[in-house]
Amino acid sequence: MLDISVKTFNQLSLEELYHLLQLRSEVFVVEQDCVYQDVDGKDQNALHVIGKKENTIIAYTRIFQPGDYFKEASIGRVVVSKKFRHLNYGHQLMVASIKAVESSFNTTEIKLSAQKYLEKFYNNLGFKTIGESYLEDGIPHIAMTKH
């Protein structure tokens, strides 16, 4: 099981901030070979869902209240360190993120922009595909919602 915490930007320690940005960069920029502006000025408005194993950040999402990113509440920057992906931590992280949206923002309506190859993963969490796939930062994505 992951040790999961939910924090505002100001509650993050400098070390936590460094390590979650490092994880995002490791996966989204280096592993997926995607050059984009990860540090986008939106982290300050997000709640950060952090998954740790032995006090090391290995999984992460950021969540937004309705209107901050999409009209609906949203979950983004979903990431699990490559060497831990086979351990079901992505599912644990998403369940915790959905619960955090529901309890923090008092809504069950959630939208995300998913990488297309993860569509079934999100379907299994109750998300439904809306619209056609599109390219975001050179990677096929699909919009998905959960009510």
C-alpha positions as a Python dict, from the first residue, in 0.01 Angstrom:
ca = {
    (1, 'M'): (0, 0, 0),
    (2, 'L'): (106, 354, -72),
    (3, 'D'): (132, 612, 204),
    (4, 'I'): (-90, 883, 52),
    (5, 'S'): (-120, 1245, 162),
    (6, 'V'): (-305, 1544, 17),
    (7, 'K'): (-144, 1887, 53),
    (8, 'T'): (-186, 2242, -66),
    (9, 'F'): (109, 2400, -243),
    (10, 'N'): (206, 2589, 74),
    (11, 'Q'): (198, 2269, 280),
    (12, 'L'): (458, 2101, 59),
    (13, 'S'): (809, 2094, 199),
    (14, 'L'): (1084, 2213, -35),
    (15, 'E'): (1210, 1855, -51),
    (16, 'E'): (864, 1720, -144),
    (17, 'L'): (824, 1987, -413),
    (18, 'Y'): (1168, 1904, -554),
    (19, 'H'): (1096, 1530, -561),
    (20, 'L'): (749, 1556, -714),
    (21, 'L'): (880, 1786, -988),
    (22, 'Q'): (1169, 1545, -1038),
    (23, 'L'): (925, 1252, -1078),
    (24, 'R'): (709, 1445, -1324),
    (25, 'S'): (1016, 1539, -1528),
    (26, 'E'): (1156, 1184, -1514),
    (27, 'V'): (838, 1038, -1663),
    (28, 'F'): (680, 1309, -1878),
    (29, 'V'): (993, 1475, -2019),
    (30, 'V'): (1266, 1209, -2017),
    (31, 'E'): (1083, 874, -2042),
    (32, 'Q'): (811, 997, -2279),
    (33, 'D'): (1052, 1223, -2466),
    (34, 'C'): (808, 1512, -2447),
    (35, 'V'): (941, 1865, -2435),
    (36, 'Y'): (679, 2085, -2268),
    (37, 'Q'): (647, 2337, -1984),
    (38, 'D'): (568, 2115, -1683),
    (39, 'V'): (613, 2398, -1432),
    (40, 'D'): (311, 2586, -1565),
    (41, 'G'): (210, 2821, -1282),
    (42, 'K'): (-89, 2603, -1188),
    (43, 'D'): (68, 2405, -903),
    (44, 'Q'): (-5, 2688, -659),
    (45, 'N'): (-383, 2645, -710),
    (46, 'A'): (-381, 2264, -700),
    (47, 'L'): (-409, 2010, -425),
    (48, 'H'): (-122, 1764, -449),
    (49, 'V'): (-191, 1394, -395),
    (50, 'I'): (139, 1231, -305),
    (51, 'G'): (207, 859, -287),
    (52, 'K'): (514, 755, -92),
    (53, 'K'): (684, 423, -37),
    (54, 'E'): (950, 414, 235),
    (55, 'N'): (933, 795, 254),
    (56, 'T'): (1011, 837, -119),
    (57, 'I'): (761, 995, -361),
    (58, 'I'): (685, 734, -626),
    (59, 'A'): (333, 840, -733),
    (60, 'Y'): (158, 1174, -772),
    (61, 'T'): (-142, 1363, -907),
    (62, 'R'): (-260, 1719, -880),
    (63, 'I'): (-627, 1801, -848),
    (64, 'F'): (-822, 2119, -916),
    (65, 'Q'): (-1156, 2249, -799),
    (66, 'P'): (-1423, 2318, -1062),
    (67, 'G'): (-1335, 2621, -1275),
    (68, 'D'): (-960, 2621, -1201),
    (69, 'Y'): (-860, 2401, -1495),
    (70, 'F'): (-1180, 2271, -1654),
    (71, 'K'): (-1541, 2361, -1580),
    (72, 'E'): (-1549, 2039, -1375),
    (73, 'A'): (-1308, 1938, -1099),
    (74, 'S'): (-1005, 1772, -1254),
    (75, 'I'): (-718, 1534, -1196),
    (76, 'G'): (-392, 1574, -1385),
    (77, 'R'): (-20, 1501, -1392),
    (78, 'V'): (-99, 1140, -1299),
    (79, 'V'): (236, 969, -1261),
    (80, 'V'): (389, 657, -1109),
    (81, 'S'): (761, 588, -1116),
    (82, 'K'): (834, 330, -1387),
    (83, 'K'): (985, 70, -1155),
    (84, 'F'): (666, 64, -942),
    (85, 'R'): (396, 54, -1213),
    (86, 'H'): (340, -321, -1191),
    (87, 'L'): (233, -295, -824),
    (88, 'N'): (-117, -142, -872),
    (89, 'Y'): (-7, 191, -722),
    (90, 'G'): (-164, 386, -1010),
    (91, 'H'): (-505, 248, -915),
    (92, 'Q'): (-450, 325, -544),
    (93, 'L'): (-337, 677, -632),
    (94, 'M'): (-640, 742, -854),
    (95, 'V'): (-887, 608, -596),
    (96, 'A'): (-730, 843, -339),
    (97, 'S'): (-738, 1132, -588),
    (98, 'I'): (-1107, 1075, -667),
    (99, 'K'): (-1186, 1066, -293),
    (100, 'A'): (-983, 1386, -243),
    (101, 'V'): (-1181, 1562, -517),
    (102, 'E'): (-1509, 1448, -363),
    (103, 'S'): (-1419, 1548, -7),
    (104, 'S'): (-1226, 1868, -84),
    (105, 'F'): (-1451, 2010, -355),
    (106, 'N'): (-1786, 1847, -270),
    (107, 'T'): (-1841, 1715, -623),
    (108, 'T'): (-1835, 1380, -800),
    (109, 'E'): (-1803, 1533, -1148),
    (110, 'I'): (-1439, 1499, -1256),
    (111, 'K'): (-1271, 1556, -1591),
    (112, 'L'): (-927, 1453, -1707),
    (113, 'S'): (-718, 1456, -2020),
    (114, 'A'): (-585, 1101, -2041),
    (115, 'Q'): (-310, 959, -2253),
    (116, 'K'): (-499, 744, -2505),
    (117, 'Y'): (-316, 422, -2415),
    (118, 'L'): (-450, 453, -2057),
    (119, 'E'): (-816, 481, -2162),
    (120, 'K'): (-907, 132, -2028),
    (121, 'F'): (-728, 205, -1697),
    (122, 'Y'): (-949, 512, -1646),
    (123, 'N'): (-1261, 326, -1771),
    (124, 'N'): (-1203, 77, -1488),
    (125, 'L'): (-1214, 370, -1243),
    (126, 'G'): (-1553, 486, -1375),
    (127, 'F'): (-1439, 744, -1633),
    (128, 'K'): (-1613, 761, -1970),
    (129, 'T'): (-1457, 884, -2292),
    (130, 'I'): (-1596, 1204, -2444),
    (131, 'G'): (-1517, 1319, -2796),
    (132, 'E'): (-1235, 1218, -3024),
    (133, 'S'): (-869, 1167, -2943),
    (134, 'Y'): (-634, 1461, -2992),
    (135, 'L'): (-265, 1536, -2972),
    (136, 'E'): (-135, 1711, -2662),
    (137, 'D'): (239, 1778, -2655),
    (138, 'G'): (276, 1525, -2938),
    (139, 'I'): (105, 1240, -2745),
    (140, 'P'): (-245, 1105, -2827),
    (141, 'H'): (-492, 1200, -2552),
    (142, 'I'): (-863, 1156, -2485),
    (143, 'A'): (-1098, 1365, -2269),
    (144, 'M'): (-1276, 1162, -2001),
    (145, 'T'): (-1533, 1239, -1732),
    (146, 'K'): (-1669, 1070, -1423),
    (147, 'H'): (-1999, 1163, -1256),
}
